[in-house]
Amino acid sequence: MRTNLFGAVLAAAVSVAVGACSKPGADIVSVNPKDVDIELACLDNGGVSFKLTPWRAEIPKNGSIKWKLTKAEKVKEAEIKPAKADRWPFVDPSFKTELNKPAEAKYKTDATPGVYKYTVSATCLDTNNPRTVIIDPDMIIPN
């Protein structure tokens, strides 16, 4: 009886931990190279509509990743840069992508495996009120 209770508690803890680590509906997708599709639309009411597929991308050792702006409404380009400047697995400090012009990055050969936080930012080109939007997904480099 004690073993079953321990197993149930452990299974519940693992489920909670996994659920807490991912964005609802988000998948981790392996890429080599793989596009991360970015859809951005600046709305007339001041809001923003965006979609990033996949939200978390896993890059194999010696692999690469491509970010591609596949939909852009009132946006010229998107910029990809590290959430923390001292934690970035690429030689280049940032990458810019325009509509259907992907930005490809290969990571440093000495990059430490782990999860790397990055941001996707863009300026909404509204005639009345230009504003910057920032989206912050994850990227994983496994051991």
C-alpha positions as CSV (number, residue, x, y, z in Angstrom):
1,M,0.0,0.0,0.0
2,R,2.8,2.4,0.9
3,T,4.5,1.8,-2.5
4,N,1.3,2.7,-4.4
5,L,0.8,5.9,-2.4
6,F,4.4,6.9,-3.0
7,G,4.1,6.1,-6.7
8,A,0.9,8.2,-7.0
9,V,2.5,11.2,-5.2
10,L,5.6,10.9,-7.4
11,A,3.5,10.8,-10.6
12,A,1.5,13.8,-9.5
13,A,4.7,15.8,-8.7
14,V,6.2,14.9,-12.1
15,S,3.0,16.0,-13.9
16,V,3.0,19.3,-12.0
17,A,6.6,19.9,-12.7
18,V,6.2,19.2,-16.4
19,G,3.1,21.3,-16.6
20,A,4.8,24.2,-14.9
21,C,7.8,24.2,-17.3
22,S,5.9,24.6,-20.5
23,K,3.5,27.1,-22.0
24,P,0.0,25.6,-22.4
25,G,-0.3,24.0,-25.8
26,A,3.4,24.5,-26.5
27,D,5.5,21.7,-27.9
28,I,9.3,21.2,-27.8
29,V,10.4,20.5,-31.3
30,S,13.9,19.3,-32.4
31,V,15.4,21.4,-35.1
32,N,18.4,20.7,-37.4
33,P,18.0,23.2,-39.1
34,K,14.4,24.0,-38.5
35,D,12.4,27.1,-39.0
36,V,10.8,28.9,-36.1
37,D,7.9,30.6,-37.7
38,I,7.0,34.0,-36.4
39,E,3.7,35.6,-37.2
40,L,3.2,39.2,-36.0
41,A,0.4,41.6,-36.6
42,C,0.0,45.1,-35.0
43,L,-3.7,45.7,-34.4
44,D,-5.5,49.0,-34.9
45,N,-6.7,49.0,-31.3
46,G,-3.1,49.0,-29.9
47,G,-2.9,45.3,-29.4
48,V,-0.6,42.7,-31.0
49,S,-1.4,39.3,-32.4
50,F,1.5,36.9,-32.6
51,K,2.3,33.2,-33.0
52,L,5.6,31.4,-32.6
53,T,5.9,27.8,-33.9
54,P,7.4,26.1,-32.1
55,W,7.5,28.0,-28.8
56,R,10.4,25.9,-27.5
57,A,12.9,24.6,-30.0
58,E,15.6,22.0,-29.3
59,I,18.8,22.3,-31.3
60,P,21.1,19.3,-31.6
61,K,24.9,19.7,-31.1
62,N,26.4,21.3,-34.1
63,G,22.9,22.1,-35.4
64,S,21.4,25.4,-36.4
65,I,18.1,27.2,-36.1
66,K,16.3,29.5,-38.5
67,W,13.8,32.2,-37.4
68,K,11.4,33.2,-40.2
69,L,8.9,36.0,-40.2
70,T,6.1,34.4,-42.1
71,K,3.3,36.9,-41.5
72,A,3.9,40.6,-40.9
73,E,1.2,43.2,-40.6
74,K,2.4,46.7,-39.9
75,V,5.8,45.2,-39.0
76,K,8.9,45.4,-41.2
77,E,11.2,43.0,-39.4
78,A,11.7,41.0,-36.2
79,E,14.9,40.9,-34.1
80,I,16.0,37.8,-32.1
81,K,18.4,38.4,-29.2
82,P,19.3,36.9,-25.9
83,A,17.1,37.6,-22.8
84,K,20.4,37.8,-20.9
85,A,23.4,39.1,-22.8
86,D,25.9,36.9,-20.9
87,R,23.9,33.7,-21.8
88,W,23.8,33.3,-25.6
89,P,25.0,30.2,-27.5
90,F,25.7,32.1,-30.8
91,V,28.6,34.1,-32.0
92,D,26.4,36.9,-33.4
93,P,24.7,39.0,-30.7
94,S,21.4,39.1,-32.6
95,F,19.6,38.2,-35.8
96,K,17.0,40.1,-37.9
97,T,14.4,38.5,-40.1
98,E,12.2,40.1,-42.6
99,L,9.1,38.7,-44.3
100,N,10.1,35.3,-45.8
101,K,13.8,36.1,-45.3
102,P,15.0,33.8,-42.5
103,A,17.8,34.5,-40.2
104,E,19.9,31.4,-39.5
105,A,22.2,30.9,-36.5
106,K,24.7,28.2,-35.7
107,Y,25.7,28.0,-32.1
108,K,29.3,28.1,-30.8
109,T,31.1,24.8,-30.6
110,D,31.7,25.4,-26.9
111,A,28.1,26.4,-26.1
112,T,27.0,24.9,-22.8
113,P,24.0,22.6,-23.1
114,G,20.8,24.0,-21.5
115,V,17.8,26.2,-21.9
116,Y,18.5,29.6,-23.5
117,K,15.9,32.3,-23.1
118,Y,15.6,34.8,-26.0
119,T,13.4,37.6,-27.1
120,V,11.7,38.4,-30.4
121,S,11.1,42.1,-30.8
122,A,9.6,44.2,-33.5
123,T,8.4,47.8,-33.9
124,C,4.8,48.3,-34.8
125,L,4.6,50.8,-37.7
126,D,1.4,52.5,-36.8
127,T,1.1,56.0,-38.2
128,N,-0.2,57.4,-34.8
129,N,1.9,55.5,-32.2
130,P,4.9,53.4,-33.1
131,R,5.6,50.9,-30.3
132,T,7.9,48.0,-29.6
133,V,6.6,44.5,-28.8
134,I,8.7,41.8,-27.1
135,I,8.0,38.1,-27.1
136,D,10.1,35.7,-25.0
137,P,10.2,32.0,-26.0
138,D,12.9,29.3,-25.1
139,M,15.5,27.3,-26.9
140,I,17.1,24.1,-25.6
141,I,20.5,22.6,-26.3
142,P,20.6,19.1,-24.8
143,N,23.6,17.4,-23.2
